[in-house]
Structures are given as C-alpha cells and as structure tokens.
Amino acid sequence: MIRKALLLSFSILAAVPQVSLAQQTDDGVFTTNRRTFNDLEPLSFQDIKNTIKPVLMEMPSVRGVVSTENGDNVIVIVAVRNLTINIDGLRTRLNTRGTDRQNEYDKFYKAIRKTISNGDPFTPENLKVVIRTSDALNDFEQQTALDKIPNYVLRRPLFDNLEMAVVADTKTSIAFMPIGRLHDLSLTEDDAFKKAIQNMNDNAQTIEFKDNDGLYYANVPAGFAPSLMLLDNVIEMLKTKYPDGYAVAIPNRDEFIAAPLSDAEALKKLEEVAKKDADGYYALNNKIYTRVDDKWVAIEPNK
C-alpha cells in the first residue's frame, strides 16, 4: 500500500513541466524581495536629466546644467568653458537589459568630472589679477549670466573707475574667477587676492621694459600690463630707475608706461600718450599716477 502511494506521487511530479530558474526569472514567475534589473522601467531623457543635474551642479566650477534647442538628448554644462554633452549613449546603456544603472551613472560622472577638471584653470598657483573698469566688469557679469543670474566674479575697487579682478590665464583667454570658486579652493576673498598678486610678483623679474622716446614701456602678455601697478617688485624697480620720483599711465589693458617726475618733457609725452591711447573697447582711463605715501594718486603736473 505504501509502495503504491509513493509510485502515485512520483507519477504526479513527472507530469508537472520542469521550469529552469532562468526561465522563471525571464517569465516573471520567480520572485524575490528585491526587484530585478529586468523589472526596471525604461528611462526617458528627462528622467536621466533629473537624476544627473544635481550631481553635476555639485562639481567644482559648474554654474549650471541647461538644455538646448538641439534636442532632448543634449545638455550643456556651464563651467569655465561650456561642455555640450550628448546623452544618447548613456540612455542606451541605462536601458540595456540587466545593466547596473548606478555603475553607469558613476562612470558618466567620473568622465565628466575629469573633463571639467582638465579644463579648469582655477588653482591657487595659477591665479593672477587684472585691472578693469567697473563698467567692463558689470557688462561681463551680465553677458555671462545664467537664467538671468549674473556671473558674479571676484572683484574689488582700486581707485577712480578701476577695479581689480582675480583671474586665471588659459591657453586662449583670461578667465574671470566666479566668487563661488572660493569655496572649492578653500580660500577667503583676501587669500585669493593676496595669492594672485604674489604669483605675479614672484615672476616680476622676468618682465622686460624698453625705453622709447623718454618713456619706459613694459612688455607683458596682453591684458596684464596695468596689473604691474600692484606689484612691489615693479615699484621697487621704478624707485631704483627714478630715485627722484616717477609717474605711470595705464591707458588701456595692454599698456603700462612710466616716466621720471623730474623730466617735464617726458611727463608731457606721458600725458599725451595716456589721453591718446585711452580709447576703444579696451580703454581704462587717461590719467597719470604717482606714488604718495605708498598709494597711487592721480596727478596733473602740467597745470
């Protein structure tokens, strides 16, 4: 009797189709307390953008992540230089059967972070300072605004209509440092200005000056000549050359010109050059300055 019952049980089991674990999983029959990768819903471009934008915004130098008119599959990362990113490949990988989505996101972030870092000139040892007009800096902040929020840069008043601004020199341009980068670099505002001026002061010995018709012209990279007014090493050099006093002019972004206070003819030429060259988009001002009590003061010697 017992043997007969066992034979009946085996015959019932034999009649039930055997399904592999893989088949059960594919057919949705096999379940666990975790969703499988195959259960995940496909992600749209907007889903992906919503996920990656907060992470990208936390990366150093990133000011914004915006869509473009080039399609839903394209984003622009606004940093020191804008990066246009096509996320077609990322979406394909994220929606591939069995993919590890977090791993794909992590690889994407790593690649973007490396690209941004390679193009980021804002390191403490690379900081410099330029002199610009307040109007020029205001225009820059508005022209590079993002979503109507001005691109506020690290700047402070100098004298007259002029200001100092912290920058980094790149292969193709001078990059103005956004205020937000202070946090990334663990610098205070004072630290950044001191470091930028010190970096330039350390290299002041390499600056070339040439006498031309009684005036003393500095030969420095475009955009940085007026900054020589801020460098102790340049001031000491002028004191040595002109022990009876000196005057300088910075009529535009590319000129730093000096003359001795004791030479009336040279001062007249300096005034003429300052007025003539303070013209156009790169103009600063048409005044000439001398040092009084360790400060730059505008003078009118021929009046």
Secondary structure as GFF3:
##gff-version 3
##sequence-region A 1 303
A	DSSP	alpha_helix	2	15	.	.	.	ID=ss1
A	DSSP	alpha_helix	21	26	.	.	.	ID=ss2
A	DSSP	three_ten_helix	37	39	.	.	.	ID=ss3
A	DSSP	alpha_helix	45	57	.	.	.	ID=ss4
A	DSSP	beta_strand	64	67	.	.	.	ID=ss5
A	DSSP	beta_strand	74	78	.	.	.	ID=ss6
A	DSSP	beta_strand	83	86	.	.	.	ID=ss7
A	DSSP	alpha_helix	88	94	.	.	.	ID=ss8
A	DSSP	alpha_helix	101	118	.	.	.	ID=ss9
A	DSSP	three_ten_helix	124	126	.	.	.	ID=ss10
A	DSSP	beta_strand	127	133	.	.	.	ID=ss11
A	DSSP	alpha_helix	134	143	.	.	.	ID=ss12
A	DSSP	beta_strand	155	159	.	.	.	ID=ss13
A	DSSP	beta_strand	162	169	.	.	.	ID=ss14
A	DSSP	beta_strand	174	176	.	.	.	ID=ss15
A	DSSP	alpha_helix	181	185	.	.	.	ID=ss16
A	DSSP	alpha_helix	189	202	.	.	.	ID=ss17
A	DSSP	three_ten_helix	204	206	.	.	.	ID=ss18
A	DSSP	beta_strand	208	212	.	.	.	ID=ss19
A	DSSP	beta_strand	215	219	.	.	.	ID=ss20
A	DSSP	three_ten_helix	225	230	.	.	.	ID=ss21
A	DSSP	alpha_helix	232	241	.	.	.	ID=ss22
A	DSSP	beta_strand	246	249	.	.	.	ID=ss23
A	DSSP	beta_strand	257	260	.	.	.	ID=ss24
A	DSSP	alpha_helix	264	277	.	.	.	ID=ss25
A	DSSP	beta_strand	288	292	.	.	.	ID=ss26
A	DSSP	beta_strand	295	299	.	.	.	ID=ss27
###
